[in-house]
Amino acid sequence: MSRHILTAVAWPYASGPRHLGHVAGFGVPSDVFSRYQRLAGNKILMVSGTDEHGTPILVQADKEGVSPRELADRYNRVIAEDLHRLGLAYDLFTRTTTRNHYAVTQELFKRIYDNGYIAERPTLSAISPSTGRTLPDRYIEGTCPICGYDGARGDQCDNCGNQLDPDQLINPRSRINGEKPEFIETPHLFLDLPAFADALGSWLQSRTDWRPNVLKFSLNLVGDLKPRAISRDLDWGVPIPLPGWADRNDKKLYVWFDAVIGYLSASIEWARRTDDADAWRAWWTEPDAESYYFMGKDNVTFHSVIWPSILLGYNGEGNQGGTPGDFGRLALPTEVVSSEYLTMEGRKFSSSRQVVIHVRDFLERYSADSLRFYLSAAGPETSDTDFTWTEFVRRNNDELVAAWGNLVNRSLSFTAKNIGEIPPAGDLTDVDRALLTATEAAFAAVGNNLERSRMKAGLTEAMRAVTEANRYLSDQAPWKLREADPDRMRTILHVALQAVSDCNTMLSPFLPHSSQQVHELLGRGGVLAPSPSLVEVDDLDGGPSYPVLTGDYDVDATWARTAIEPGVAVSPPTPLFAKLDASVVDEELARMNDDN
């Protein structure tokens, strides 16, 4: 039975181009998962967009001498273009500065407020003495008052996991310019997180199949919840829809509050752009709908505690009760799929320190599928991992080129040259049947891993099938049988091409660009691995136009063997992947050092 599955992908911040560390955590894993689920026959809604509010946008806009809107417009387009080239098949990749997003955010705020989970209270706000501008919690660091870690942020300590307020830090300093912030008292609105502790605890304890590190971290947070500010002293953000607040230009909703609501607003925008404005409800309000949230580990708190609290508040399911708003009861996440950190040549990715490989720059020199393969095989799925150019070149040459690319090339090339079409199978031997059994069984092995967001294990199983097919072709050596036993040669080629077809389907979530090529080389019509489209659209409610990623992702394939058809013409293939010279390593390391 087909399932409705929401793939909710972390929103990249529109303060600059994204680097490999970003797409390793949120981009490639979510796309692999979604492509697999579509092939498995499920109804996927994959949404995200650029996160465009908050002080970081203001800070970067000042640096570049432009307005916040100009900055957001520029990087929204840059990021959308990069994700398009990477082949991320979003149903909608939008932005948080749409009027639709403002309206959805304000609807959730008002219902949570009416349900009694938002209250005004005085608080100390951190102000930059040199600019007079509010410093966001994450732009303040200092020593943790609980564990003594020097490097804690103003919202939490990554060392001990405790939530913090900026004024609690010992020796606080601005991450922007190192100055000591001033703290002034001002009224703000707070979300009553402790009111959701019981419901959150019960819900988290029912999440038995989450990644253990994510679940343990989240449960620890629930034990020490405090009210959290959802407003900030800013002139850039979603207006606060309350009397006495709505018309103020110095108070906006805090960016962390509106950004997570983007998953819902993007789903609603997607539906509004179809012929059924309520279509989003199948993924949000139906009891059997599922939702998987993909991000890096620095976002776990917001997705496993704060976003569920917002949903519980809207639903009226905290300790004070309440009733849902016009959207109805909204579903909590099925799973928060968090990746760890990707470092680069032993150093933490940092755009400010030029320790960075931007997606755009990478794709100027290397293929999207080679990057997707590397991040799936060696990305930070459950532990921090290090990107090295040596390992990238090795995996590209030894696994993509020498294993998968070689299997496709020699089986199709030999068939095209000697027969010109897919040959029929004659009598099968035990060796033939063993390979066909192995590649058909691999669908379950790969699929079971992808179902649980285990991309590395899924790719490993797919490449194991590739290895078996290569071994079969080498052992059976059809090129030696052209004259001696042409019938046996044809049978071997039929079996090998069926194995190629099986492996290609299994690899298509990881390698959509090249898999579509192989699909067509095998004489197949239709689409195995659909590509996203980058489309310019008008704001639905009268705002300025902007680019979105979207697409028709109906596939002409299933997550199962599709029998190849004898008699279909086969043309000689061109190489799927480029072998990289060893000099690439030195060139890239030199480029990185020059940038520093």
Residue pairs with C-beta under 8 A, 6 or more apart in sequence:
2 41
2 42
2 43
3 37
3 42
3 43
3 288
3 289
3 290
4 42
4 43
4 45
4 282
4 283
4 286
4 288
4 289
4 290
5 34
5 37
5 42
5 43
5 44
5 45
5 283
5 289
5 290
5 291
5 292
6 44
6 45
6 46
6 47
6 263
6 267
6 283
6 284
6 289
6 290
6 291
6 292
7 30
7 33
7 34
7 37
7 44
7 45
7 46
7 47
7 292
7 294
8 47
8 48
8 263
8 291
8 292
8 293
8 294
8 333
9 26
9 27
9 30
9 46
9 47
9 48
9 90
9 293
9 294
9 295
10 25
10 26
10 48
10 293
10 294
10 295
10 296
10 299
11 48
11 49
11 50
11 51
11 96
11 259
11 262
12 18
12 22
12 26
12 48
12 50
12 51
12 79
13 50
13 51
13 56
13 57
14 50
14 51
14 52
14 57
14 71
14 72
14 75
14 76
14 79
14 95
15 56
15 57
15 59
15 60
15 71
15 75
16 60
16 75
16 351
17 75
17 78
17 79
17 82
17 358
17 359
17 360
18 79
18 82
18 83
18 358
18 359
19 349
19 351
19 356
19 357
19 358
19 359
20 342
20 344
20 349
20 357
20 358
20 359
20 362
20 371
20 375
20 387
21 296
21 341
21 342
21 343
21 344
21 349
22 296
22 359
23 83
23 86
23 359
23 375
24 339
24 342
24 375
24 379
24 380
24 387
25 294
25 295
25 296
25 297
25 338
25 339
25 341
25 342
25 380
26 48
26 294
26 295
26 296
26 339
27 83
27 86
27 88
28 86
28 88
28 371
28 372
28 375
28 376
28 379
28 455
29 294
29 337
29 339
29 376
29 379
29 381
29 453
29 455
30 46
30 88
30 292
30 294
30 337
31 46
31 86
31 87
31 88
31 89
31 372
31 509
32 372
32 376
32 450
32 455
32 458
32 509
32 510
33 292
33 294
33 337
33 450
33 453
33 455
33 509
34 44
34 46
34 89
35 89
35 508
35 509
35 512
35 529
36 447
36 450
36 451
36 458
36 509
36 559
37 44
38 44
38 553
38 555
39 505
39 508
39 509
39 555
39 557
39 558
39 559
40 447
40 451
40 558
40 559
41 558
41 559
43 282
44 91
44 553
45 91
45 267
45 270
45 280
45 283
46 89
46 90
46 91
47 90
47 91
47 92
47 93
47 94
47 263
47 266
47 267
47 270
48 90
48 93
48 94
48 262
48 263
48 266
49 76
49 92
49 93
49 94
49 95
49 96
49 262
49 266
49 548
50 72
50 75
50 76
50 79
50 80
50 94
50 95
50 96
51 96
51 255
51 259
51 262
52 72
52 76
52 95
52 96
52 97
53 96
53 97
53 234
53 236
53 237
53 238
53 252
53 253
53 255
53 258
53 259
54 136
54 232
54 234
54 236
54 237
54 254
54 255
55 133
55 134
55 135
55 136
55 139
55 232
55 234
55 255
56 136
56 139
57 68
57 71
57 72
57 236
58 68
58 133
58 234
58 236
59 139
59 176
60 71
61 67
61 68
61 70
61 71
64 71
66 74
68 236
69 97
72 95
72 97
73 544
73 546
76 95
76 546
76 547
77 546
77 547
78 360
80 93
80 534
80 547
80 548
80 549
81 360
81 534
81 547
82 358
82 359
82 360
82 363
83 90
83 93
83 359
83 532
83 549
84 532
84 533
84 534
84 549
85 359
85 360
85 363
85 368
86 359
86 363
86 368
86 371
86 372
87 368
87 369
87 372
87 512
87 513
87 531
87 532
88 532
88 549
89 512
89 530
89 531
89 532
89 551
89 553
90 532
90 549
90 550
90 551
91 270
91 550
91 551
91 553
92 266
92 267
92 269
92 270
92 273
92 548
92 549
92 550
93 266
93 532
93 548
93 549
93 550
94 101
94 262
94 266
94 269
94 546
94 548
95 101
95 546
96 258
96 259
96 262
96 265
97 543
98 265
98 269
98 539
98 540
98 541
98 543
98 546
99 539
99 540
99 541
99 542
99 543
100 265
100 268
100 269
100 272
100 539
100 540
100 541
101 238
101 258
101 261
101 262
101 265
101 266
101 269
102 238
102 239
103 265
103 541
104 261
104 264
104 265
104 268
105 238
105 253
105 257
105 258
105 261
105 265
106 238
106 239
106 241
107 325
107 326
107 327
108 261
108 264
108 310
108 314
108 325
108 327
109 118
109 230
109 240
109 241
109 253
109 257
110 241
110 325
111 313
111 314
111 322
111 324
111 325
112 118
112 191
112 310
112 313
112 314
113 242
114 322
115 313
115 314
115 316
115 318
115 320
115 321
115 322
115 323
116 192
116 320
116 322
117 191
117 192
117 195
117 196
117 313
117 318
117 320
117 322
118 189
118 190
118 191
118 192
118 230
118 313
119 189
119 190
119 192
119 227
120 187
120 188
120 189
120 190
121 187
121 188
121 190
121 227
122 185
122 186
122 187
122 188
123 165
123 185
123 186
123 187
123 188
123 190
123 229
124 165
124 166
124 167
124 183
124 184
124 185
125 134
125 183
125 184
125 185
125 186
125 188
125 232
125 233
126 134
126 135
126 137
126 140
126 154
126 166
126 167
126 172
126 181
126 182
126 183
127 133
127 134
127 135
127 181
127 182
127 183
127 184
127 233
128 134
128 135
128 174
128 176
128 177
128 179
128 181
128 182
129 179
129 180
129 181
129 182
130 177
130 179
134 232
134 233
134 234
135 154
135 166
135 174
135 176
135 181
136 154
136 232
136 255
137 153
137 154
137 155
137 165
137 166
138 153
138 154
138 155
138 175
139 154
139 174
139 175
139 176
140 153
140 154
140 166
140 169
140 172
140 173
140 174
140 175
140 181
141 151
141 152
141 153
141 154
141 169
141 172
141 173
141 175
142 150
142 152
142 154
142 169
142 170
142 171
142 172
142 173
143 149
143 150
143 152
143 169
143 170
143 171
144 150
144 152
144 157
144 159
144 160
144 162
144 164
144 169
144 170
145 164
145 168
145 169
145 170
146 157
146 160
146 162
146 164
147 157
147 159
147 160
147 162
149 157
149 158
149 159
149 160
151 158
151 159
152 158
152 159
152 164
152 169
153 164
154 164
154 165
154 166
154 169
154 172
155 163
155 164
155 166
155 301
156 162
156 163
156 164
156 301
157 164
158 298
161 217
161 220
161 221
162 224
163 221
163 224
163 225
163 226
163 228
163 301
165 226
166 172
166 181
166 183
167 183
171 180
172 180
172 181
173 179
173 180
173 181
174 180
174 181
186 233
188 229
188 230
188 231
188 232
188 251
189 229
189 230
189 231
189 240
189 242
189 245
190 227
190 228
190 229
190 230
191 227
191 228
191 229
191 230
191 257
191 306
191 309
191 310
191 313
192 227
192 313
192 318
193 225
193 226
193 227
193 228
193 305
193 306
193 309
194 225
194 226
194 227
195 313
195 318
195 319
195 320
196 225
196 308
196 309
196 312
196 313
196 317
196 318
196 319
197 222
197 225
197 319
198 319
199 312
199 317
199 318
199 319
200 222
200 225
200 305
200 308
200 309
200 312
201 219
201 222
203 308
203 332
204 215
204 218
204 219
204 222
204 304
205 219
207 215
207 335
209 335
209 452
210 335
210 336
211 337
211 338
211 382
213 297
213 338
213 382
214 297
214 300
214 304
214 336
214 337
214 338
217 300
217 304
218 300
218 301
218 304
218 305
218 336
221 301
221 304
221 305
222 305
225 305
228 306
229 254
230 253
230 254
230 256
230 257
231 240
231 245
231 251
231 252
231 253
231 254
232 251
232 252
232 253
232 254
232 255
233 250
233 251
234 250
234 251
234 252
235 249
235 250
235 252
236 252
237 252
237 253
237 254
237 255
237 258
238 252
238 253
238 258
239 245
239 246
239 252
239 253
240 246
240 248
240 251
240 252
240 253
245 251
256 302
256 306
257 310
259 302
260 302
260 303
260 306
260 307
260 310
261 310
263 293
263 307
264 280
264 284
264 327
264 330
267 280
267 283
267 284
268 280
269 540
270 279
270 280
270 550
271 277
271 278
271 279
271 280
272 540
273 537
273 540
273 550
281 328
282 289
283 289
283 291
284 291
284 327
284 330
284 331
285 327
285 328
285 329
285 330
285 331
286 331
287 331
289 331
290 334
291 331
291 332
291 333
291 334
291 335
292 333
292 334
292 335
292 337
292 453
293 303
293 307
293 333
293 335
293 336
293 337
294 337
294 339
294 453
295 303
295 336
295 337
295 338
295 339
296 338
296 339
296 340
296 341
297 338
297 339
297 340
297 341
299 338
300 336
300 338
303 333
303 336
303 338
304 333
304 336
307 333
308 332
308 333
309 318
311 330
311 331
311 332
312 318
312 332
313 322
314 324
314 325
314 327
314 330
315 322
315 324
315 329
315 330
316 322
316 323
316 324
324 330
335 453
337 453
339 379
339 380
339 381
339 382
340 380
340 381
340 382
340 383
340 384
340 385
341 348
341 349
341 380
341 384
342 349
342 375
342 379
342 380
342 384
342 385
342 386
342 387
343 349
343 384
343 385
343 386
343 387
344 355
344 356
344 357
344 386
344 387
344 388
344 592
345 386
345 387
345 388
345 389
345 589
345 592
346 386
347 355
348 355
349 355
349 356
349 357
350 356
353 596
354 595
354 596
355 592
355 596
356 595
357 387
357 592
362 371
363 371
366 396
366 580
367 513
367 514
367 577
367 578
368 513
369 400
369 510
369 511
369 512
369 513
369 514
369 577
370 392
370 396
370 400
370 577
372 510
372 511
372 512
373 395
373 396
373 399
373 400
373 459
373 510
373 511
374 387
374 391
374 392
374 395
374 396
376 455
376 456
376 459
376 510
377 395
377 399
377 456
377 459
377 460
378 385
378 387
378 391
378 395
378 456
379 385
379 455
379 456
381 454
381 455
381 456
389 584
389 585
389 588
389 589
390 585
393 580
393 582
393 584
393 585
396 577
396 579
396 580
397 579
397 580
399 463
400 576
400 577
401 575
401 577
401 578
401 579
403 463
403 466
403 467
403 470
404 463
404 466
404 503
404 507
404 576
404 577
405 575
405 576
405 577
406 470
407 466
407 469
407 470
407 473
407 496
407 499
407 500
407 503
408 500
408 504
408 518
408 521
408 573
408 576
409 573
409 575
409 576
410 473
411 473
411 493
411 496
411 497
411 500
412 497
412 500
412 521
412 522
412 570
412 572
412 573
413 572
413 573
414 478
414 479
414 493
415 421
415 422
415 423
415 493
415 497
415 570
416 570
416 571
416 572
416 573
417 572
418 482
418 489
419 490
419 493
419 570
420 569
420 570
421 566
421 567
421 568
421 569
421 570
422 494
422 497
422 522
422 523
422 564
422 565
422 566
422 567
422 568
422 570
423 490
423 491
423 493
423 494
423 566
424 490
424 494
424 566
424 567
425 432
425 490
425 491
425 494
425 495
425 566
426 487
426 488
426 490
426 491
427 491
428 436
428 491
428 495
431 472
431 475
431 476
432 491
432 492
432 495
435 468
435 469
435 472
435 495
435 499
436 495
436 498
436 499
438 465
438 468
439 465
439 468
439 469
439 498
439 499
439 502
439 503
439 561
440 502
440 561
442 461
442 462
442 464
442 465
442 502
442 503
442 506
443 502
443 505
443 506
443 559
443 560
443 561
445 461
446 458
446 459
446 461
446 462
446 506
447 458
447 559
449 455
449 457
449 458
449 461
450 458
450 509
455 510
459 507
459 510
461 506
462 503
462 506
462 507
462 510
465 499
465 502
465 503
465 506
466 503
466 507
468 499
469 496
469 499
469 500
469 503
472 495
472 496
472 499
473 492
473 496
476 492
476 496
478 488
478 489
478 492
478 493
478 496
481 488
481 489
481 492
482 489
494 564
494 566
497 522
497 564
498 561
498 563
498 564
500 518
500 522
501 522
501 561
501 562
501 564
502 561
504 515
504 518
504 519
504 522
504 528
505 515
505 528
505 557
505 559
505 560
505 561
505 562
507 515
508 515
508 516
508 519
508 528
508 529
508 557
509 529
511 529
512 529
512 530
512 531
513 529
513 531
514 576
514 577
515 528
515 529
516 527
516 528
516 529
516 531
517 573
517 576
518 573
518 576
519 527
519 528
519 529
519 557
521 570
521 571
521 573
522 564
522 568
522 570
523 565
523 568
523 569
523 570
524 556
524 562
525 556
526 555
526 556
526 557
527 554
527 555
527 556
527 557
528 555
528 556
528 557
529 555
530 551
530 552
530 553
530 554
530 555
531 551
532 549
532 550
532 551
533 549
533 550
533 551
534 547
534 548
534 549
535 547
535 548
535 549
535 550
536 545
536 546
536 547
537 545
537 546
537 547
537 548
538 545
539 545
539 546
